[in-house]
Amino acid sequence: MNTLWRDLRYGARMLLKSPGFALISVVTLALGIGANTAIFSVINAVLLRQLPYEEADRLVFLSERNPSFDSMSISYPDFVDWRERNHSFESIGVANFRDYNLTGSGEPERLRTGQASADLFRALRVRPALGRLFTNDEDQVGAPPVVVLSYGLWERRFGKDPNVLDRAVILSERPYTIIGVMPADLAYARKTDLWVPIGQLANDPWLNRRDNHPGLRGIARLNPGVTLEQARADLDSIALQLEQQYPEINKDLRIRVVPLLEDYVSNVRQALWLILGAVGLVLLIACANVANLMLARSAVRQREMAVRVALGASRWRVVRQLLTESVLLSVVGGSLGLLLAGWGIDLILSFSGDSIPRSSEIGLDYRVLGFTAAVSVITGVVFGLAPALQSSRADVQEALKETSRNTTGGRHRLRQALIVAEVAFTLLLLIGAGLLMRSFQRLQQVKLGFVEDNVLTVRVQLPQKKYPNEQNWINFYDQVTDSLRGLPGVKEVAIASRVPMDGYDWQTGFQVVGEPPAPPGHNPAMELSVVSPDYFRAMGIPLQSGRYFSSEDSRSNLSTEALGEPNTGKRPRGGPKSVIIDEEFARRHWPNESALGKQIVWGGGKDTPPVTVIGVVGSVKFYKPDESAGFVQAYFPFLEMPANGMSFVVKTSVDPERIVAAVREKVQEVDRDQPIYAVKTVAQWRNDSIATPRFYLFLLALFAAVAMVLAVVGIYGVMSYAVTQRTREIGLRTALGAQPGDVLRLVVGQTMKLAAGGVILGVAGAAALTRLMVSLLFEVSATDPTTFASLSLLLLVVALLACYLPARRATKVDPMVALKCE
């Protein structure tokens, strides 16, 4: 231990004697280690750490699946059967998420509300911060309406008042009694403001129909000793029983069971591991740079090492001293890297948005600190070992000669190998970032089928109790629409049940009149939207044939049951008369004839009348630019098929964000208790839809830029040192008649040979490794030749610039000065 302490003190003194070398090395290592620490903190929080629940390894995620969809939401009646028949779970619960209007105290507000079964919280073992959670008795039809607040809402809206329990709040015009407050650290659905019992809603048609899948997802806790495979077998048996009981509805319907953590991270697992691999390359480049500096420094210290050996020091003793210095450098760099990692985590979180699940759990903990310490020590050994071994082989007699020259053959070859490796690793990162860049450019160039500029969308959900029938809905939206048209700068106003990229979806099955019926459970599906006549003009969706809707497409006697709302119309069931479809719909079902006048039956209801196609419009990307042509699209007129939840679409000639306050005012002039929400421009919806690929591009491009800087610094440093070491040789060549151009070509040529070797290795490595990125790319091959060629050329040009200055300095060597020692 005393010997180690002496080595540390001596190493520290030697590093302080070379402050320039120490500073450059520490900063270089801090960049590499800090970047790795920041990304590992993400990996640790998202992929490696268990979810923050008791015995989280026993939690599983449940959904339904069929031959067409690997994961889909759960039918509530199916869930009830699972709960009653399973033998595998301690608790099993479901939840979906809706928005409720909070009114009656202060400004009206639209709140994210979880509709959950009581057993969901038992499965998660949630304990309230205040009061209690709802019980199974309260999770029943006819039970008194109760609500549990989120901690954030309790803090923001109620000032953390401990007397809030038993107070009544008005949610969508219905009184609810507050019975509890969720804990502040609740991990599940963190952005949810309220929780209400879902069982109280089981009388509603949207919940009690077995063929309806209203966004429910399940979480269950395995019984002690029950394995995942046993649970899957148990639920498969239940699914087969339900298929036999309900052959038309549950045909081929099965239950998907996966660990809860796997469901949380399935969309980001591969990308995060790839990014960790990329940042690992940055660390290797940093190690190569510092190793080159160490080799240069060891040449200067060659006489010192020879003296040590001459005085009896063993080779291992010399290696140990030099490794102590390199590890000391690395530990200091790692300490600074830890500080950089803290800033890096903040930067990652600020750019990630909702791209990373569990982002609130990302931070520096004992695992991250342990990782940083281990990386620091290993890094010190990695970049210090080769220089140490080279120095330990010093020829004592040659090194101690007063006029001896440094023997640098082995070091020279090692430095060359390190340059080749730096170039190869840098090219790997550049090509990865380049592929993502091209992919992102293609993504931005996708024709979405609608206009993005100067279109504002604002959503409104009318409470059923206050607006009990369709005529109330129509009157409200008509009044607000007429009022909005009078605002300065407004060109078009329309309403729609959904707008592209807003996250709302509505798919339903359909049958083409005249085609043979599909087998049960295999009907084709379509995206359904309810719109006003001006919607297509406001969104810039082109008409291909036929006509748009008009005021002549009047309401018909449609039951709201089909819309997912209670049937309160007191009129005989009818249906919409007309429909507008997209060009993909027409191409698939009437490829060689006009679709106009054709009829479809939608929704699968036996008593649903057919609707007639009156127009064909361009296809629209509803979810994200890179979506494949999946569902066909159909639009129904609002007056024939009104809904209580709609979005206003406002086309303006000014900045849309300038009229948000005016829109809110116009809505509240019609109903002062009606909040607006999901207030965004269409351009913002579009930007949000590509946030994840943009985030991955940002990270990889950042690491590639750091790698490029490190590679340039490394090449420049090595070449500067090489020119200094070859001063006598260059002076002799000049004295023998070599011209400056000859010297320039000599130095540059040798460097470019190394860079070319690195490019060849980098291209070969990229061709193999970029195939792992296929899932992150859009319309770009993982071996795109343009990207490979252009970035290889760029790196060669950068290498040329990095070695040009040292080469130019070599041309100015004075042969008299260089040879005066000879």
N, C-alpha and C positions, 0 to 999 in steps of 0.2 A: 504493500500500500504506500509506504514511504517513497519507493521508487516511482510509482505512478504519479504521486504528488509532485515529485521533482520533475518528471517529464512534463507535467501540465504547466508548472511554473516556467520551465525553460521554453516550452512551446509558446506560451503567452508572450514571453520576452522577445522571442524571435519574430513573432507576428507583429508586435508593436514596433520593431525595428524596420518593418516593411509595411508602413501604413497604407500605401497605395495598393499593393498586392492584397492585403487583408480586406480593405474596403471593397474592392472590386469582387473579390471572391465571396464575401459575405452577402453583398447585394444580389449577386447572381444566384447564390444558393437560396436566399430568402425568396426570390421570385419563384423558383422551382418548387421549394418546399411549401411556401404559402399557397400557391395555386393547388397543389395536391391536398393540402389540409382543408382548403375551402370546399373542394369537390368531395373529399371523403366525408366531411361533415354532412353534406347532402345525402350521400350514399348511406351513411350511418343512420341518419334520422328516418330516411324514407324506406330503405330496403333491409337494413340489418337489425334495427331495433324493433322489438315487439311492440304491437299497438298498446297504448296506455290504458289497458283494462286488466283487471284481475284474471290470471290464467288465460291470457289472450290467445294462447295456442289452441284452446278448445273452442274458439269462435269460428263459425263458418258463415259464408255468404250464400244465400239461396236465390235462385231465379228459375224461371221456366225456360224451356228450349223446345224447338221442333226442328224438322229437317231443314227449314229455311233460315232459322235464326238460332245462333248458339246461345244467346242470352236475351231474354225478354222479361217484361214485368209480369207480376203474379196476379192471377185472378183471386179476388178475395174469398169466394166460396171454396176454391181449391186450397187456399191457405187454411181455412177453418178445418177442412178435412185432414190436411197434413198435421195440424196441431192435435187433433183428436186421435189420429191413428198411429202416429210415429212412436217408436220405442227407443229412439236414439238420442233424444234431446232433453236436456234439463229444462230449457226454456226455448221457445221459438216465437219470434215476433216479426211484424212487418211495419213498414212506414212508407209514406210518400210525402210529397211536399207541394203545398198550395200557397197562395197569397191571400191573406185576409185583410180587410180594411179595419183599422183601429180608429174609432171615432168617439166623440163624447167628452174628451178632455184634451184640450190643446189642439194643435193642428192635426187634421186627418192624416193618417200614415198607412202606407201599404207594407205589410209585414210578412216575411217568409215564415210559414207555419208548417210544422211537422204534424202530420196526421198519423198517429202511431198506435199500435196495440200495446196494452199494458205490459205484456211479457217481453217487449223489446228491451225495456230498461232493466228487467230482471236478467235477461241474457247478457247485457252489457255490465250488469252490477253497478248501475249508476246510483249514487246517493245524493239527494238534493242538498243544496246549500241552505235552504230555508223551506220549512213546511214539509210537504210530502209529494210523491208522484201519484198519478191516478191508479186506481185498482181495477181488477177484472170486473167488479160490479159496475164501476163507472164506465167501463169499456163495452157498454151494451146499449141497444136501442132503447130510448125512453129514459135513460139515466140523466140526472141533472148535468147540464153542460159545465165542464170545469176546464181550466187551462193552467199550464205550468209555464212560467216565464223563463226566458234565457237570462243568464247572469248579466249579459251586456244590456239587454232591454231594461231589466230591473234597475241597473245602474244609470242608464241614459234617460229613461222616461219617468222612472219613479224615485230617482235619487237615493236608491238603496234603502228605501223606507222599510224597516222591519215589520211595520204594521200593515203591509200591503196584503197579507193573507186575508181571505174571505171578502176582499173588495171585488166589486163587479166591474167588468170592462165590457165594452160593446165591440164585438168582432163581427163585421159584415152584418150589422143591424141585429145581432143576437147577443143577449147578455150571457157572459161566462163568469164563473167565480174563480178567482185566483186561489190555488191551493198550494203552490210551491214555486221554488226558484231553482233552476238547474245549477250545478257547480260551475265555477268560473273556468275550470280546466276540462270541461266536457269536450272530448275529442270528436265524437260522432256528430256530423252535420253542424259544424261550428258556426256557420252563418245563419242558422235557424233562430228566429226571434221568439217563437211560441211553440208549445206542444199541446195538442188536443187529442182525445181518444177517438180512434178511427171507428171503433165498433158502434158508436152512436150514430154514424152515418150509414149503417148497413142497410137501411130501408131505401136509400137513394138508388135509382136505377144504375148510376155509373159504378156503384160498388157491389150491388147484389147480383149482377148478371155474371154467370160463369164464363161466358164468352167475351167478357170485357176485361182488359188488362190495364188498369188505371194507374200505371206508374209505380206499383208496389214492389218493393225489394225486401228480402227477408234476411234476418240475422238470427242465428241459433247457437246455443251453447251445448256442446256434446256432453252426454253423460260421462262420468268418470270411467275410464277404461274402454270407451267406445272409440274405434278408429274411424278415420275418414271413409275408408272403403266400406266398413259396416254400415255407416250412415247412408252412403250412396245406395247400397243394396236395399236398405230399408225403404228409402224414398222411391226407388225404382219399383218396388213392389206396390207401394201406394199409388204411383202413377198408372200402373197397369190396371189396378182395381178401378180407378176413376175412368180410364179409357173404356173399360167394359161397361161401366154404369152410364157414361155419357159419350157414346161412340161418335156422334156428330160433332161434338164440341172439343172433346179431349183426345181426338185421334192423333196419334204420334206425339203427344205432348209428354215431355219428360221433365225431370227436375235437375237442375245444375247445382252442384255442391262443390264449393272451393273454399280453401282457407280465407278468412276475412282479409288478412294482410295481402294475399296474392291478388284479390280483387282490387284492393286499394291501389296497388302499384303496377298492375299488369301493363298499363299504357306507357309507363316511363322506364321500366326496368332495363330494357335493352339499351335505350338511349343513354341512361346514366352510366352504365358500365362502359359504353363506348367513350363517353366523355372522360371518365376516369382513366381509360387507356390513353386517350389523347394527352391529358395533362401529365401522365406518367412519362410520355415522350419528351415533354418540356423539361422535366426533371433530369432525364438522361442527357439532354442537350446541355443543361446547366452543368451537370457532372463532367461532361466532356470538356467544357470550357475551363472549369477550374482545374481539371486534370492537366490540361495543356499549360496553364499558368504554373502549376506545381512542377511540371517537367522543366519549364524554363527556369524556375527558381532553384530546382535541384542541381541544374548545371552550374549555376553561380555558386552553390554551396558544395560543389564537388570536392574542393580542397578540405573543407571542414569535415566532411564525411570520411575522407582519407585519413585525416589526423586521428579521428575517433578509432578507425580500424587499426591504425598503426599503434595506438595506445592500448589495444587489446579488446576493443568493443567487438562483440560478435555481430554477424550479419543480422540476426534476429533483433539484437539490441538497437541497431540503426533503424531497421524497419519499424520497430515499436515506437521509437521516438518520432519518426516522420508520420506514422499513422495517428499518434496522439495529437500532433499538430493539425492534421487534416480533420480529425473528428472534432477537435476544438473549434476549428473554423466552421464546420458543419453545424455544430450545436448552437453557436452564436447566430449563424444564418437561420437555423430553425426557429430560434427565439424571435428573431425579427420577422420570420415568415409567419409565425403565429399571429403577430400583430397585423400583418398584411392579410392573413386569412380572415380575421374579424371584419376588416373592410370589404374583403372579397365576398363574404357571406351577405353583407348588407347590399352589395352591388347585385349579386345574384338574385336576392329576394326582390329587389326593386324592379328588375327586368323580368322576373319569372311570371308575375301575375298569378293566374290560376294554373300555370303549366305544371307545377310540382305539387303533388299531394303531400299532406302532412307538413307543409312549409312552416307552419307555426312551431314545429318541434325542432327545426334546424338551428343548431348553435354549437358552441364549443363545450363539450363535456369530457369526462375522464377518458372515454374511448378515443376521442379526437386528440386529446393531449398525449395519450399513449401512442397513438399512430404517429403523431408528429415527432415524438421522442425517438421512436424506432426508425422512422424514415431518416431523421437527422444522423443517427449513428451509422445506419447502413450506408447512407450517402457518403459520409466521411470515409468509410472504408472503401467504397466503390471507387471514388475518384482519387483516393490517396494511395491505394495499394500498388498500382502500376508504377507511379513515380518513386515510391519507397523501395520497391524491388530493384528498379533501375539504379537508384543511388547506392544501394547496398552492394552492388557489383563493382564499385569503383576500383580501378587499378591504382593501388597505393603509390607505387614508384612513379608512375606517369603523372598522377595527380599532384605529387609533392614536388615535381620538378618546377623550378622557378619560371621556366619559359614554356611550360606545358600548355597545350591547347586542350580545351574541353573535348572529351570523347563523347560524341553525341550521336553515334550511329544508331544505337538502339532507341534512344530518345527520339531521334528524327523519324524513324519508321513508326514509332508509336504515335507521335504527333500527327503524322500523315493519316494513320488509321482513324484517329479521333476526328479529324476533319471530314473524312469520308462518312463516318457515322453521323456526325452533326448534320451534314447535308442530306443524308438519307432520311433521318428522322424528321428534319424540317420539311422535306418534300412530302413525306407522309401526311403531316398535319396540314400543309398547304392544299394538297389534293383533297383531303377530307373537307376542309372549309370551302374549297372551290366547288366541290360537288353540291354542298348544301346551298352555296350562293346561287349556282345555276338553277337548282331546284326551286329556290325561293323566287328567283326571277320568273321562272315558268309559272309559279303559283300566282304571282301578281299579274301575269299577263292573261290569265284565264278569263274568258268572257263569261261573266256571271249571269247574263241575261236580263240585267236591270241597270239603271243608272245609280251611281253612288253619290254624286255631288248634290249638295243643297237639298237633301231630303231628311226631315226630322220624323222620328217615330216616337209616339207617346202611348203607353198602354193604360187602359181603364178596365176595371172589373166591377160590374154592377152587382151589389148584394141582392140575393134572391128575395129576401124578405121585403126589402124596400121597392124592388122592381120585380113583381111576381109574374109578369107575363111578357110575351113577345112585343106587344104594342108599347109597353113601357120602355122596353129597350130601344125600339125604333124611334120613339119620340125623343129620348135622351140623345141618341147619336145624331139625329137630324138637327136638333137644336144646336148642339155644340159644333157640328160641321158647318152649319150656316153662319154661326158666329165667327168661326175661325177663318172663313173665306173673306171676311171683312178686314182682317189684319193687314197692315202695310207689308208689302214684300211677299205675300202669300200668292202663289200661282195656282196650285191645285190642292184640294183636300179630299182625302178618301179614308175609308176604314177597311180593316182587314183582320181576320182572326189570327193571323200570323204574318210576319214579314221575314224576308230572307235573312238568315244568320242570327235570328233572335233567340234561338234555342227552343222555341215552341214547336211541337210536332203533333201531327194528327194523321195517322194512317188508318185506312179501312179497306176491307175487301170489296171486290166488285165482280160483276158478271156481265159480259158483253151479250146483249140481246142477239140471238141467232147463233151463238156458239154453244157447243155442248157444255153442260155444267161441269165444273171442276170437282174432283173428289172432295169429301169433307176435310176441312183443314188445309186445303191446298188452293184456295181461291187466290187469284192475283190480287195484289194490294196497290193502293194509290195514295199519294199525298193529297190531302184535302184542305182547301182553304175557302173561307167565306169572305167575299169582298163586295165593296160597293162599285157602281159602274165606273167611277173615275179612278179606280185603283191602278189599272194598267197604264193609264196616261201619267199618273203621278210617279209610278215606278219606272216608266220608260220601257215596259215590256211590249215588244212589237206584236202586232196582229198579223198572222200568216194567212188566214182565210176566215171567211164568215164575218162576224161582228162581235163587238163588245156587249156587255149587258147595258140595258137602258131602263128608264123608269117604267117601261111597259112590261118588264119582267117582274110582275107584282108578286106579293106574298101569296103563298098557298097555305093550305091547312097542314102544316108540318108539326108533328109532336116534337117538343124539345127533348124528349127522352133520347132521341138519336144523337142529340148534341152533348150528352153527358150532363143534362140538367133535369130536374123533376118535371114531369108533364103536368103543367098547370094551365094549359091553354083552353080547356073546356070546349074543344072543337074536335070533330072527327079527325082521325089520322089522315094526313095527306103526304105531301112531299114536294121537293123542288121540281120545277118543270124543265129547267134548262141547265146546261153545264158548259163551261169552256175548258178545253183540255190543252195540254202542251203538245208540241210537235212530236215528241218521243212517244207519247200515248198513241197518237194517230199513226205513227210509223209502225209500231209494234202490232197494232190490232187491225188496221186497214191500210196495209202497205201499198197497195196498188189501186186505191180508190179514195175518193173524198170521204173524210170523216163527218162532214156536215150532214145533219139529219139522222145520223146513227144514234142508237140508244144503249144505255147501260143501266144496270140495277146496282146500286151501291149499298154498302153496309151489310149485305147478306140477309136482310129481313125478308121473310116470305111475303109480307103484305106491303113492301115498299114499292111504289110505282116506279117505272123506268123514267129516266131523264134523257133529254134530247141534246145532242151536241149542236151548239149554235156558233161556235167559234174555235179556232185553233191559234194558240199564241206560242211564242218562243219558250224554250225550256229554261228553267231558272235553277241556279245552285242554291238550295235552301239551307244547307248546313255549313259547308265549307267549300272553298274553291276546288279542292282535290277529290271531292266525292265522285264516285263512279255513277254511271247511269243505273240507278237502282229502281226506286219507285217512279212510276209515271205520275203526272200531276193533273189535278182537276180543281176547278174553281166553281163555286156555287154563289148565286147572287144573295146578298144580305137580305133583301126584302122578301125573298122566298125562303130563306133559311137563317133567320136572325139568331144571334148569340149574345149573351150578356157580357162576355169578355172580348174586347176588340182593341186594336191599335189604331190610333189616328196616324195617317201618313200625310205629311205636310210638305209639299214641294214649294221651295222659296226662291226668290231672286236675290236674297241676302244671306248672310251667315245664319244657318238654322239655329245655332245656339243662342242667338240674340233674341229669339222670340219664345224661348222656353217659358219665361215668366208670364208672358202674355197668354200662352196656351193654358197654363195652370189657372190663370185668372178666369179665362173664358169657361173652363170646365166647372170651376167653383161658382161661377155666376148661375149656372144651371142647377148645380147641387153643391152647396158649400161644404158638405161632408164627404165629397168624393175625391180621394187622392189620385194623383197620377204617378206612374212608376215606369221602369224600363225606359227612361228618357235618354235616347241616343240618336245620333244621326246614322243613316245607313252606312256611311263610310266608317264610323266607329264600330258598328256591328261587324263589318267586313274585317277591319283590323283585328278585332278580338278573335275572329275565327282563325286567323293565322298566327296567333300569339305564340303557340307552342313551337312551330318550326322556326319562327323568328328568334325565339329564345335559344334554341339549340344552335342556330347559325351564329348568334352573338357570342356564345361561349366558345365554340370551335374557332371562330375567326379571331377572337381575342387571344386564345392560346397559340394559334398559328402566327399571329403578329409578334407575340413574345418570343416564339421559337425563331422567327426570322431575325429579330434584333439580336438574340443570343448568338445565332449562327454567324451573322455579319461581324459582331464583336470578336467572336472566336477566330474567324478566318483572318481578320485584320491583325489581331494580336499575335497569332502564330506566324503570319508572314512578316510582321515587324520584327519579331524575335529572330526569325530565320535570316532576314537581311542583315541584322546585327551580327549574327554568328558567321555569316559568309562574307563579312567585309573584306578580309584578306583575299579570298577567292575572287570576289568581284573586282578588287583593285588590281589583282594580277591579270585578270582577263582584259581589263581596260588598258593596262600598261602594254599588253601584247597586241593591242589594236582593236579590241572589241568596241563597237559603237554603242551609244546610249540605246538605240533601238534593239540591238542584240541583247543587251542586258535586260531591257524591259520584256522582250519576248521570252527570255530564259526564266525570269521570275514568274511572270504571268502564266507562261505555258505550264510550268510545274504545278501551279495552284489550280489551273483550270482542268488539268488531268485528274487531280484529286476530286474536284467538284463534279466532273463528268462521271467519275466512278461512283460518287455518292448519289448522283441523279439516277444512274442505272439501277443501283440497289434500291433507291427509293421508289422508282417506278415499279420494279418487280414486287416490292413489299406492298405497295398501294394496290396493285392489281389483285393481290390475294386478300388483303384486309378490308378494302372498301366494300367488298361483297356483304360484309356484316352491316352495312349502312342501307341496304336496299329498302327496308321498311321506312326509312326517313326521307327517301328521295321521291320526287314527283316528276315524271316524264323525263328523267335523266338516268342514263345507264351508270351503274357503279364503276364501269371502266370507260367512261366517256373520253374518247381520244382527244377532243378539243381541250378539255380541262387538263388532262395529263400533259399534253404537249405545251400548252401555253404556260402552265405553272412551272414546268421543267425549264423552259426557256427563261422565265422570269427569275428563277433561282440562279441560273447560270449567269445572267446579267448582273444580279446583285453580288454574286461571288466575284465576278470580274471587277466590279467597282470596289469591293472590299480589299482586293489585293493590288489594285492599281496604285494607290498612294504609297504603300511600302515599296512597290516595284519602281515607282518614279524616284523615290528617295535613293534607291540603289543605283540609279543611273548617274547620280551626282556624287558618288564616292570618289574622293581624290586618291588616285593610286599612290602618290608620294606619302600621304598620311597613312593609308592602309598598309603599305609595305615597309614603313620605316623600322618596324621591329625585326624584319627579316635580316 
